[in-house]
Amino acid sequence: MSFADLLPEIAARMPDLRGRLAANAMLADITWFRVGGPAQVLFTPADAADLAYFLAHISENEPITVIGLGSNLLVRDGGIPGVVIRLGRGFSQIAVEPGHRLRVGTAVPDVKLARAAADAGIAGLAFYRGVPGSVGGALRMNAGAHGRETKDVLVEAHAVDRQGRMHALPLAQMQLRYRRSGVPEDWIFTEALFQGTPGDPVAILKQMEEVAEYREANQPIKERTGGSTFKNPPGSSAWRLIDAAGCRGLRGGGAQVSEMHCNFLINDRNASAEDVETLGETVRARVRERCGMTLEWEIIRLGLPKQGHLTGEALARAFAP
Ligand SMILES: Cc1cc2nc3c(=O)[nH]c(=O)nc-3n(C[C@H](O)[C@H](O)[C@H](O)COP(=O)(O)OP(=O)(O)OC[C@H]3O[C@@H](n4cnc5c(N)ncnc54)[C@H](O)[C@@H]3O)c2cc1C
């Protein structure tokens, strides 16, 4: 599957663009599940000004998708039409600010944020040691672990909207809730300011080690996965329902419900994205049937199915009771 090459049109519209463009770039290489088709165009902006220039000049009709480190994504086998934006080196700055604060670019991995906070004696951010995404993904998903969430430590974020205008967003405007933000879907976060408290670097590093050990013992972090597949329904937990519905270890094509943690799907035998999505819908259907609860996907599914195959929505309908 490959898309028409948009690069000549983009180059003609944007002579001053400084970032990198690639046509039909494989996304399986840069997402955790290691499945899925190409991006029609993959754009890596040089910095926030370059990103704003791009968005101000790209056709309004061109679909734009932003991805981070791909740890919460399932890219479908037909790939993603339009432009996929992935932030890189131009968004990887980390600066310690007075008052136990850290200002970071949104391409910074969460693990690196946790480590920088520890080095600076800033406590409160050690939970990010357990989240394998980027700061941009953490802002969009209100990432959290071990009893803390992004909303507990964020002061403000900066974003660029679809027209290329820059915005500063204080915490309240981020509307962070369980695994989501209320900021318009097409805004791209570029920078974040975090607030911690004074702490001892040695104690913080120890706490981070404990987080890492817990992860290793309880989650399939060495597998090709996408993290928690479904959100915890209010008052319940997704894994308990999946277990009660008899889905632990369930297999579909090259994908499997993890034996270790059954809210994780894994690609252990060269699965397609369709294998993974179909398995997820099978789990949802069984949980609905046996426990009377409807699980909501936490993993973000993007793009088109293989030509002639069903979309995720159609799959869900096919599995509905
Ligand atoms: C083994 C494993 C363990 C995990 N454990 C946890 C956990 O404990 N807690 C938790 O919360 N999550 C967990 N996750 C899920 C995932 O790591 C988080 O959701 C993370 O925040 C996603 O970040 P990312 O950079 O990988 O984003 P992606 O997966 O690439 O994208 C996720 C969403 O964020 C959006 N996005 C990414 N960057 C930006 C940006 N700059 N601006 C605007 N939108 C953006 C994307 O459009 C998409 O909607 C886990 C995942 C794995 C694989």
The ligand as an SDF file (V2000), in Angstrom:
LIG
                    3D

 53 58  0  0  0  0  0  0  0  0999 V2000
    4.4690   -0.9450   28.2330 C   0  0  0  0  0  0  0  0  0  0  0  0
    3.6000    0.2770   28.3310 C   0  0  0  0  0  0  0  0  0  0  0  0
    3.2390    0.7730   29.5720 C   0  0  0  0  0  0  0  0  0  0  0  0
    2.4260    1.9110   29.6780 C   0  0  0  0  0  0  0  0  0  0  0  0
    2.0990    2.3770   30.9150 N   0  0  0  0  0  0  0  0  0  0  0  0
    1.3740    3.5010   31.0320 C   0  0  0  0  0  0  0  0  0  0  0  0
    1.0360    4.0470   32.3170 C   0  0  0  0  0  0  0  0  0  0  0  0
    1.4130    3.5230   33.3550 O   0  0  0  0  0  0  0  0  0  0  0  0
    0.3080    5.1770   32.3630 N   0  0  0  0  0  0  0  0  0  0  0  0
   -0.1440    5.8010   31.2540 C   0  0  0  0  0  0  0  0  0  0  0  0
   -0.7990    6.8290   31.3640 O   0  0  0  0  0  0  0  0  0  0  0  0
    0.1470    5.3110   30.0170 N   0  0  0  0  0  0  0  0  0  0  0  0
    0.8860    4.1970   29.8910 C   0  0  0  0  0  0  0  0  0  0  0  0
    1.1670    3.7050   28.6400 N   0  0  0  0  0  0  0  0  0  0  0  0
    0.6100    4.3570   27.4540 C   0  0  0  0  0  0  0  0  0  0  0  0
    1.4700    5.4730   26.8510 C   0  0  0  0  0  0  0  0  0  0  0  0
    2.8460    5.3100   27.1970 O   0  0  0  0  0  0  0  0  0  0  0  0
    0.9970    6.8610   27.2690 C   0  0  0  0  0  0  0  0  0  0  0  0
   -0.3340    7.0910   26.8710 O   0  0  0  0  0  0  0  0  0  0  0  0
    1.8770    7.9610   26.6940 C   0  0  0  0  0  0  0  0  0  0  0  0
    1.5070    9.1890   27.2830 O   0  0  0  0  0  0  0  0  0  0  0  0
    1.7650    8.0850   25.1780 C   0  0  0  0  0  0  0  0  0  0  0  0
    2.8020    8.9320   24.7350 O   0  0  0  0  0  0  0  0  0  0  0  0
    3.4040    8.7850   23.2650 P   0  0  0  0  0  0  0  0  0  0  0  0
    4.4320    9.8390   23.0960 O   0  0  0  0  0  0  0  0  0  0  0  0
    3.8590    7.4010   23.0210 O   0  0  0  0  0  0  0  0  0  0  0  0
    2.1380    9.1370   22.3810 O   0  0  0  0  0  0  0  0  0  0  0  0
    1.5450    8.3450   21.1480 P   0  0  0  0  0  0  0  0  0  0  0  0
    1.2090    6.9580   21.5500 O   0  0  0  0  0  0  0  0  0  0  0  0
    2.4110    8.4980   19.9670 O   0  0  0  0  0  0  0  0  0  0  0  0
    0.1910    9.1690   20.9290 O   0  0  0  0  0  0  0  0  0  0  0  0
   -0.8470    9.1180   21.8930 C   0  0  0  0  0  0  0  0  0  0  0  0
   -1.7810   10.3100   21.6820 C   0  0  0  0  0  0  0  0  0  0  0  0
   -1.0770   11.4930   22.0010 O   0  0  0  0  0  0  0  0  0  0  0  0
   -1.1500   12.4110   20.9170 C   0  0  0  0  0  0  0  0  0  0  0  0
    0.0900   13.1860   20.8990 N   0  0  0  0  0  0  0  0  0  0  0  0
    1.3710   12.7230   20.9390 C   0  0  0  0  0  0  0  0  0  0  0  0
    2.2390   13.7560   20.9140 N   0  0  0  0  0  0  0  0  0  0  0  0
    1.4980   14.8820   20.8620 C   0  0  0  0  0  0  0  0  0  0  0  0
    1.8020   16.2850   20.8010 C   0  0  0  0  0  0  0  0  0  0  0  0
    3.0550   16.7400   20.7980 N   0  0  0  0  0  0  0  0  0  0  0  0
    0.7630   17.1670   20.7510 N   0  0  0  0  0  0  0  0  0  0  0  0
   -0.5230   16.7270   20.7390 C   0  0  0  0  0  0  0  0  0  0  0  0
   -0.8680   15.4370   20.7800 N   0  0  0  0  0  0  0  0  0  0  0  0
    0.1330   14.5220   20.8450 C   0  0  0  0  0  0  0  0  0  0  0  0
   -1.3540   11.5480   19.6810 C   0  0  0  0  0  0  0  0  0  0  0  0
   -1.9770   12.2750   18.6460 O   0  0  0  0  0  0  0  0  0  0  0  0
   -2.2560   10.4600   20.2380 C   0  0  0  0  0  0  0  0  0  0  0  0
   -3.5770   10.9240   20.2750 O   0  0  0  0  0  0  0  0  0  0  0  0
    1.9690    2.5640   28.5130 C   0  0  0  0  0  0  0  0  0  0  0  0
    2.3570    2.0700   27.2440 C   0  0  0  0  0  0  0  0  0  0  0  0
    3.1600    0.9420   27.1490 C   0  0  0  0  0  0  0  0  0  0  0  0
    3.5640    0.4540   25.7870 C   0  0  0  0  0  0  0  0  0  0  0  0
  1  2  1  0
  2  3  1  0
  2 52  2  0
  3  4  2  0
  4  5  1  0
  4 50  1  0
  5  6  2  0
  6  7  1  0
  6 13  1  0
  7  8  2  0
  7  9  1  0
  9 10  1  0
 10 11  2  0
 10 12  1  0
 12 13  2  0
 13 14  1  0
 14 15  1  0
 14 50  1  0
 15 16  1  0
 16 17  1  0
 16 18  1  0
 18 19  1  0
 18 20  1  0
 20 21  1  0
 20 22  1  0
 22 23  1  0
 23 24  1  0
 24 25  2  0
 24 26  1  0
 24 27  1  0
 27 28  1  0
 28 29  2  0
 28 30  1  0
 28 31  1  0
 31 32  1  0
 32 33  1  0
 33 34  1  0
 33 48  1  0
 34 35  1  0
 35 36  1  0
 35 46  1  0
 36 37  1  0
 36 45  1  0
 37 38  2  0
 38 39  1  0
 39 40  1  0
 39 45  2  0
 40 41  1  0
 40 42  2  0
 42 43  1  0
 43 44  2  0
 44 45  1  0
 46 47  1  0
 46 48  1  0
 48 49  1  0
 50 51  2  0
 51 52  1  0
 52 53  1  0
M  END
$$$$
